[in-house]
Amino acid sequence: MRDYLYVPLGGGRKGLWSSCMNVMITMLLGGLWHGAAWTFVAWGACTAGRRWWSV
């Protein structure tokens, strides 16, 4: 996911806010990729939120 989503979005090169948003988008799309059910999207959001919280 890093090579195909996070890096093309800009990665962490544009500051903390942009980096956090790129992680959120990557994890949400990763949740969608694993299944089109809302539980997987929620999993992606929770994973991104946990990662965002630890910054």
PyMOL Python script that loads the backbone (N, CA, C, O; Angstrom):
from pymol import cmd

cmd.read_pdbstr("""\
ATOM      1  N   MET A   1       0.819  -1.180   0.000  1.00  0.00           N
ATOM      2  CA  MET A   1       0.000   0.000   0.000  1.00  0.00           C
ATOM      3  C   MET A   1       0.872   1.256   0.000  1.00  0.00           C
ATOM      4  O   MET A   1       0.514   2.286  -0.571  1.00  0.00           O
ATOM      5  N   ARG A   2       1.985   1.142   0.635  1.00  0.00           N
ATOM      6  CA  ARG A   2       2.868   2.315   0.709  1.00  0.00           C
ATOM      7  C   ARG A   2       3.327   2.747  -0.668  1.00  0.00           C
ATOM      8  O   ARG A   2       3.270   3.927  -1.011  1.00  0.00           O
ATOM      9  N   ASP A   3       3.785   1.778  -1.460  1.00  0.00           N
ATOM     10  CA  ASP A   3       4.346   2.110  -2.770  1.00  0.00           C
ATOM     11  C   ASP A   3       3.293   2.558  -3.770  1.00  0.00           C
ATOM     12  O   ASP A   3       3.588   3.366  -4.650  1.00  0.00           O
ATOM     13  N   TYR A   4       2.067   2.048  -3.652  1.00  0.00           N
ATOM     14  CA  TYR A   4       1.037   2.330  -4.647  1.00  0.00           C
ATOM     15  C   TYR A   4       0.088   3.451  -4.252  1.00  0.00           C
ATOM     16  O   TYR A   4      -0.536   4.054  -5.125  1.00  0.00           O
ATOM     17  N   LEU A   5      -0.040   3.748  -2.970  1.00  0.00           N
ATOM     18  CA  LEU A   5      -0.960   4.798  -2.538  1.00  0.00           C
ATOM     19  C   LEU A   5      -0.272   5.925  -1.778  1.00  0.00           C
ATOM     20  O   LEU A   5      -0.395   7.094  -2.143  1.00  0.00           O
ATOM     21  N   TYR A   6       0.448   5.571  -0.728  1.00  0.00           N
ATOM     22  CA  TYR A   6       1.013   6.581   0.166  1.00  0.00           C
ATOM     23  C   TYR A   6       2.053   7.462  -0.530  1.00  0.00           C
ATOM     24  O   TYR A   6       2.001   8.687  -0.426  1.00  0.00           O
ATOM     25  N   VAL A   7       2.978   6.848  -1.226  1.00  0.00           N
ATOM     26  CA  VAL A   7       4.039   7.616  -1.893  1.00  0.00           C
ATOM     27  C   VAL A   7       3.482   8.480  -3.032  1.00  0.00           C
ATOM     28  O   VAL A   7       3.847   9.653  -3.121  1.00  0.00           O
ATOM     29  N   PRO A   8       2.609   7.949  -3.910  1.00  0.00           N
ATOM     30  CA  PRO A   8       2.064   8.831  -4.951  1.00  0.00           C
ATOM     31  C   PRO A   8       1.219   9.991  -4.404  1.00  0.00           C
ATOM     32  O   PRO A   8       1.115  11.032  -5.053  1.00  0.00           O
ATOM     33  N   LEU A   9       0.618   9.824  -3.226  1.00  0.00           N
ATOM     34  CA  LEU A   9      -0.125  10.923  -2.613  1.00  0.00           C
ATOM     35  C   LEU A   9       0.803  12.010  -2.086  1.00  0.00           C
ATOM     36  O   LEU A   9       0.351  13.117  -1.793  1.00  0.00           O
ATOM     37  N   GLY A  10       2.058  11.720  -1.964  1.00  0.00           N
ATOM     38  CA  GLY A  10       3.027  12.694  -1.485  1.00  0.00           C
ATOM     39  C   GLY A  10       3.791  12.205  -0.272  1.00  0.00           C
ATOM     40  O   GLY A  10       4.772  12.826   0.137  1.00  0.00           O
ATOM     41  N   GLY A  11       3.351  11.095   0.310  1.00  0.00           N
ATOM     42  CA  GLY A  11       4.056  10.548   1.463  1.00  0.00           C
ATOM     43  C   GLY A  11       4.084  11.524   2.616  1.00  0.00           C
ATOM     44  O   GLY A  11       3.073  12.153   2.928  1.00  0.00           O
ATOM     45  N   GLY A  12       5.235  11.654   3.250  1.00  0.00           N
ATOM     46  CA  GLY A  12       5.383  12.548   4.381  1.00  0.00           C
ATOM     47  C   GLY A  12       6.232  13.764   4.061  1.00  0.00           C
ATOM     48  O   GLY A  12       6.825  14.365   4.957  1.00  0.00           O
ATOM     49  N   ARG A  13       6.293  14.126   2.799  1.00  0.00           N
ATOM     50  CA  ARG A  13       7.192  15.210   2.386  1.00  0.00           C
ATOM     51  C   ARG A  13       6.616  16.607   2.567  1.00  0.00           C
ATOM     52  O   ARG A  13       7.355  17.589   2.496  1.00  0.00           O
ATOM     53  N   LYS A  14       5.307  16.717   2.800  1.00  0.00           N
ATOM     54  CA  LYS A  14       4.685  18.045   2.820  1.00  0.00           C
ATOM     55  C   LYS A  14       4.234  18.471   4.205  1.00  0.00           C
ATOM     56  O   LYS A  14       3.354  19.323   4.328  1.00  0.00           O
ATOM     57  N   GLY A  15       4.806  17.908   5.230  1.00  0.00           N
ATOM     58  CA  GLY A  15       4.454  18.312   6.587  1.00  0.00           C
ATOM     59  C   GLY A  15       3.591  17.301   7.305  1.00  0.00           C
ATOM     60  O   GLY A  15       3.167  16.301   6.726  1.00  0.00           O
ATOM     61  N   LEU A  16       3.336  17.569   8.567  1.00  0.00           N
ATOM     62  CA  LEU A  16       2.611  16.634   9.427  1.00  0.00           C
ATOM     63  C   LEU A  16       1.163  16.464   8.993  1.00  0.00           C
ATOM     64  O   LEU A  16       0.678  15.336   8.907  1.00  0.00           O
ATOM     65  N   TRP A  17       0.465  17.555   8.719  1.00  0.00           N
ATOM     66  CA  TRP A  17      -0.945  17.474   8.341  1.00  0.00           C
ATOM     67  C   TRP A  17      -1.121  16.645   7.072  1.00  0.00           C
ATOM     68  O   TRP A  17      -1.976  15.761   7.026  1.00  0.00           O
ATOM     69  N   SER A  18      -0.332  16.919   6.057  1.00  0.00           N
ATOM     70  CA  SER A  18      -0.415  16.183   4.801  1.00  0.00           C
ATOM     71  C   SER A  18      -0.071  14.710   5.002  1.00  0.00           C
ATOM     72  O   SER A  18      -0.714  13.831   4.427  1.00  0.00           O
ATOM     73  N   SER A  19       0.932  14.450   5.810  1.00  0.00           N
ATOM     74  CA  SER A  19       1.321  13.079   6.090  1.00  0.00           C
ATOM     75  C   SER A  19       0.196  12.314   6.775  1.00  0.00           C
ATOM     76  O   SER A  19      -0.087  11.170   6.420  1.00  0.00           O
ATOM     77  N   CYS A  20      -0.442  12.943   7.755  1.00  0.00           N
ATOM     78  CA  CYS A  20      -1.551  12.293   8.460  1.00  0.00           C
ATOM     79  C   CYS A  20      -2.729  12.037   7.531  1.00  0.00           C
ATOM     80  O   CYS A  20      -3.358  10.981   7.601  1.00  0.00           O
ATOM     81  N   MET A  21      -3.029  12.994   6.666  1.00  0.00           N
ATOM     82  CA  MET A  21      -4.124  12.799   5.710  1.00  0.00           C
ATOM     83  C   MET A  21      -3.794  11.692   4.717  1.00  0.00           C
ATOM     84  O   MET A  21      -4.674  10.921   4.334  1.00  0.00           O
ATOM     85  N   ASN A  22      -2.537  11.608   4.298  1.00  0.00           N
ATOM     86  CA  ASN A  22      -2.134  10.547   3.377  1.00  0.00           C
ATOM     87  C   ASN A  22      -2.242   9.176   4.029  1.00  0.00           C
ATOM     88  O   ASN A  22      -2.627   8.204   3.378  1.00  0.00           O
ATOM     89  N   VAL A  23      -1.903   9.096   5.312  1.00  0.00           N
ATOM     90  CA  VAL A  23      -2.066   7.829   6.039  1.00  0.00           C
ATOM     91  C   VAL A  23      -3.550   7.477   6.136  1.00  0.00           C
ATOM     92  O   VAL A  23      -3.924   6.322   5.933  1.00  0.00           O
ATOM     93  N   MET A  24      -4.397   8.462   6.445  1.00  0.00           N
ATOM     94  CA  MET A  24      -5.831   8.218   6.562  1.00  0.00           C
ATOM     95  C   MET A  24      -6.409   7.722   5.244  1.00  0.00           C
ATOM     96  O   MET A  24      -7.165   6.751   5.225  1.00  0.00           O
ATOM     97  N   ILE A  25      -6.064   8.374   4.154  1.00  0.00           N
ATOM     98  CA  ILE A  25      -6.566   7.967   2.838  1.00  0.00           C
ATOM     99  C   ILE A  25      -6.073   6.573   2.485  1.00  0.00           C
ATOM    100  O   ILE A  25      -6.842   5.747   1.994  1.00  0.00           O
ATOM    101  N   THR A  26      -4.802   6.306   2.731  1.00  0.00           N
ATOM    102  CA  THR A  26      -4.228   4.998   2.422  1.00  0.00           C
ATOM    103  C   THR A  26      -4.911   3.891   3.209  1.00  0.00           C
ATOM    104  O   THR A  26      -5.241   2.846   2.646  1.00  0.00           O
ATOM    105  N   MET A  27      -5.129   4.105   4.505  1.00  0.00           N
ATOM    106  CA  MET A  27      -5.753   3.072   5.326  1.00  0.00           C
ATOM    107  C   MET A  27      -7.224   2.877   4.977  1.00  0.00           C
ATOM    108  O   MET A  27      -7.716   1.749   4.987  1.00  0.00           O
ATOM    109  N   LEU A  28      -7.928   3.958   4.670  1.00  0.00           N
ATOM    110  CA  LEU A  28      -9.332   3.815   4.255  1.00  0.00           C
ATOM    111  C   LEU A  28      -9.441   3.042   2.944  1.00  0.00           C
ATOM    112  O   LEU A  28     -10.297   2.169   2.798  1.00  0.00           O
ATOM    113  N   LEU A  29      -8.576   3.367   1.999  1.00  0.00           N
ATOM    114  CA  LEU A  29      -8.595   2.625   0.735  1.00  0.00           C
ATOM    115  C   LEU A  29      -8.130   1.186   0.924  1.00  0.00           C
ATOM    116  O   LEU A  29      -8.606   0.285   0.235  1.00  0.00           O
ATOM    117  N   GLY A  30      -7.206   0.966   1.852  1.00  0.00           N
ATOM    118  CA  GLY A  30      -6.794  -0.406   2.174  1.00  0.00           C
ATOM    119  C   GLY A  30      -7.941  -1.198   2.758  1.00  0.00           C
ATOM    120  O   GLY A  30      -8.100  -2.379   2.452  1.00  0.00           O
ATOM    121  N   GLY A  31      -8.744  -0.561   3.599  1.00  0.00           N
ATOM    122  CA  GLY A  31      -9.934  -1.212   4.140  1.00  0.00           C
ATOM    123  C   GLY A  31     -10.923  -1.552   3.050  1.00  0.00           C
ATOM    124  O   GLY A  31     -11.523  -2.627   3.063  1.00  0.00           O
ATOM    125  N   LEU A  32     -11.098  -0.648   2.109  1.00  0.00           N
ATOM    126  CA  LEU A  32     -11.988  -0.929   0.977  1.00  0.00           C
ATOM    127  C   LEU A  32     -11.446  -2.053   0.111  1.00  0.00           C
ATOM    128  O   LEU A  32     -12.213  -2.868  -0.401  1.00  0.00           O
ATOM    129  N   TRP A  33     -10.144  -2.102  -0.054  1.00  0.00           N
ATOM    130  CA  TRP A  33      -9.521  -3.138  -0.877  1.00  0.00           C
ATOM    131  C   TRP A  33      -9.767  -4.529  -0.293  1.00  0.00           C
ATOM    132  O   TRP A  33     -10.005  -5.479  -1.039  1.00  0.00           O
ATOM    133  N   HIS A  34      -9.712  -4.653   1.010  1.00  0.00           N
ATOM    134  CA  HIS A  34      -9.879  -5.956   1.650  1.00  0.00           C
ATOM    135  C   HIS A  34     -11.304  -6.461   1.594  1.00  0.00           C
ATOM    136  O   HIS A  34     -11.550  -7.650   1.801  1.00  0.00           O
ATOM    137  N   GLY A  35     -12.216  -5.604   1.326  1.00  0.00           N
ATOM    138  CA  GLY A  35     -13.610  -6.006   1.194  1.00  0.00           C
ATOM    139  C   GLY A  35     -14.480  -4.780   1.121  1.00  0.00           C
ATOM    140  O   GLY A  35     -14.179  -3.761   1.741  1.00  0.00           O
ATOM    141  N   ALA A  36     -15.549  -4.867   0.374  1.00  0.00           N
ATOM    142  CA  ALA A  36     -16.397  -3.701   0.177  1.00  0.00           C
ATOM    143  C   ALA A  36     -17.386  -3.519   1.325  1.00  0.00           C
ATOM    144  O   ALA A  36     -18.279  -2.677   1.233  1.00  0.00           O
ATOM    145  N   ALA A  37     -17.246  -4.280   2.389  1.00  0.00           N
ATOM    146  CA  ALA A  37     -18.138  -4.135   3.543  1.00  0.00           C
ATOM    147  C   ALA A  37     -17.682  -2.950   4.394  1.00  0.00           C
ATOM    148  O   ALA A  37     -16.496  -2.622   4.432  1.00  0.00           O
ATOM    149  N   TRP A  38     -18.625  -2.321   5.067  1.00  0.00           N
ATOM    150  CA  TRP A  38     -18.304  -1.157   5.895  1.00  0.00           C
ATOM    151  C   TRP A  38     -17.416  -1.513   7.068  1.00  0.00           C
ATOM    152  O   TRP A  38     -16.720  -0.647   7.600  1.00  0.00           O
ATOM    153  N   THR A  39     -17.425  -2.769   7.480  1.00  0.00           N
ATOM    154  CA  THR A  39     -16.557  -3.158   8.596  1.00  0.00           C
ATOM    155  C   THR A  39     -15.085  -3.028   8.220  1.00  0.00           C
ATOM    156  O   THR A  39     -14.259  -2.668   9.059  1.00  0.00           O
ATOM    157  N   PHE A  40     -14.757  -3.317   6.971  1.00  0.00           N
ATOM    158  CA  PHE A  40     -13.374  -3.179   6.523  1.00  0.00           C
ATOM    159  C   PHE A  40     -12.988  -1.706   6.387  1.00  0.00           C
ATOM    160  O   PHE A  40     -11.850  -1.332   6.668  1.00  0.00           O
ATOM    161  N   VAL A  41     -13.932  -0.875   5.959  1.00  0.00           N
ATOM    162  CA  VAL A  41     -13.663   0.561   5.888  1.00  0.00           C
ATOM    163  C   VAL A  41     -13.475   1.101   7.306  1.00  0.00           C
ATOM    164  O   VAL A  41     -12.599   1.932   7.546  1.00  0.00           O
ATOM    165  N   ALA A  42     -14.298   0.630   8.241  1.00  0.00           N
ATOM    166  CA  ALA A  42     -14.142   1.037   9.640  1.00  0.00           C
ATOM    167  C   ALA A  42     -12.789   0.572  10.180  1.00  0.00           C
ATOM    168  O   ALA A  42     -12.141   1.292  10.940  1.00  0.00           O
ATOM    169  N   TRP A  43     -12.362  -0.637   9.788  1.00  0.00           N
ATOM    170  CA  TRP A  43     -11.045  -1.131  10.202  1.00  0.00           C
ATOM    171  C   TRP A  43      -9.956  -0.188   9.691  1.00  0.00           C
ATOM    172  O   TRP A  43      -9.032   0.151  10.430  1.00  0.00           O
ATOM    173  N   GLY A  44     -10.062   0.235   8.435  1.00  0.00           N
ATOM    174  CA  GLY A  44      -9.075   1.158   7.876  1.00  0.00           C
ATOM    175  C   GLY A  44      -9.075   2.485   8.611  1.00  0.00           C
ATOM    176  O   GLY A  44      -8.012   3.051   8.866  1.00  0.00           O
ATOM    177  N   ALA A  45     -10.254   2.989   8.954  1.00  0.00           N
ATOM    178  CA  ALA A  45     -10.351   4.254   9.682  1.00  0.00           C
ATOM    179  C   ALA A  45      -9.769   4.125  11.084  1.00  0.00           C
ATOM    180  O   ALA A  45      -9.071   5.024  11.553  1.00  0.00           O
ATOM    181  N   CYS A  46     -10.054   3.009  11.756  1.00  0.00           N
ATOM    182  CA  CYS A  46      -9.509   2.800  13.107  1.00  0.00           C
ATOM    183  C   CYS A  46      -7.991   2.667  13.074  1.00  0.00           C
ATOM    184  O   CYS A  46      -7.298   3.202  13.939  1.00  0.00           O
ATOM    185  N   THR A  47      -7.486   1.968  12.094  1.00  0.00           N
ATOM    186  CA  THR A  47      -6.038   1.807  11.964  1.00  0.00           C
ATOM    187  C   THR A  47      -5.374   3.155  11.701  1.00  0.00           C
ATOM    188  O   THR A  47      -4.345   3.475  12.298  1.00  0.00           O
ATOM    189  N   ALA A  48      -5.962   3.935  10.812  1.00  0.00           N
ATOM    190  CA  ALA A  48      -5.415   5.258  10.518  1.00  0.00           C
ATOM    191  C   ALA A  48      -5.525   6.168  11.728  1.00  0.00           C
ATOM    192  O   ALA A  48      -4.595   6.919  12.024  1.00  0.00           O
ATOM    193  N   GLY A  49      -6.643   6.112  12.428  1.00  0.00           N
ATOM    194  CA  GLY A  49      -6.821   6.931  13.622  1.00  0.00           C
ATOM    195  C   GLY A  49      -5.825   6.589  14.705  1.00  0.00           C
ATOM    196  O   GLY A  49      -5.277   7.475  15.361  1.00  0.00           O
ATOM    197  N   ARG A  50      -5.591   5.302  14.892  1.00  0.00           N
ATOM    198  CA  ARG A  50      -4.603   4.876  15.887  1.00  0.00           C
ATOM    199  C   ARG A  50      -3.208   5.354  15.497  1.00  0.00           C
ATOM    200  O   ARG A  50      -2.431   5.787  16.347  1.00  0.00           O
ATOM    201  N   ARG A  51      -2.904   5.272  14.222  1.00  0.00           N
ATOM    202  CA  ARG A  51      -1.598   5.735  13.736  1.00  0.00           C
ATOM    203  C   ARG A  51      -1.485   7.253  13.871  1.00  0.00           C
ATOM    204  O   ARG A  51      -0.436   7.777  14.247  1.00  0.00           O
ATOM    205  N   TRP A  52      -2.570   7.943  13.562  1.00  0.00           N
ATOM    206  CA  TRP A  52      -2.602   9.394  13.643  1.00  0.00           C
ATOM    207  C   TRP A  52      -2.456   9.842  15.098  1.00  0.00           C
ATOM    208  O   TRP A  52      -1.772  10.822  15.391  1.00  0.00           O
ATOM    209  N   TRP A  53      -3.102   9.118  15.993  1.00  0.00           N
ATOM    210  CA  TRP A  53      -3.072   9.455  17.421  1.00  0.00           C
ATOM    211  C   TRP A  53      -1.663   9.312  17.972  1.00  0.00           C
ATOM    212  O   TRP A  53      -1.272  10.065  18.864  1.00  0.00           O
ATOM    213  N   SER A  54      -0.894   8.361  17.461  1.00  0.00           N
ATOM    214  CA  SER A  54       0.443   8.111  17.997  1.00  0.00           C
ATOM    215  C   SER A  54       1.482   9.131  17.521  1.00  0.00           C
ATOM    216  O   SER A  54       2.610   9.139  18.013  1.00  0.00           O
ATOM    217  N   VAL A  55       1.106   9.993  16.563  1.00  0.00           N
ATOM    218  CA  VAL A  55       2.049  11.003  16.048  1.00  0.00           C
ATOM    219  C   VAL A  55       2.179  12.091  17.004  1.00  0.00           C
ATOM    220  O   VAL A  55       2.924  13.040  16.760  1.00  0.00           O
TER     221      VAL A  55
END
""", "prot")
cmd.dss("prot")
cmd.show_as("cartoon", "prot")
cmd.util.cbc("prot")
cmd.orient("prot")
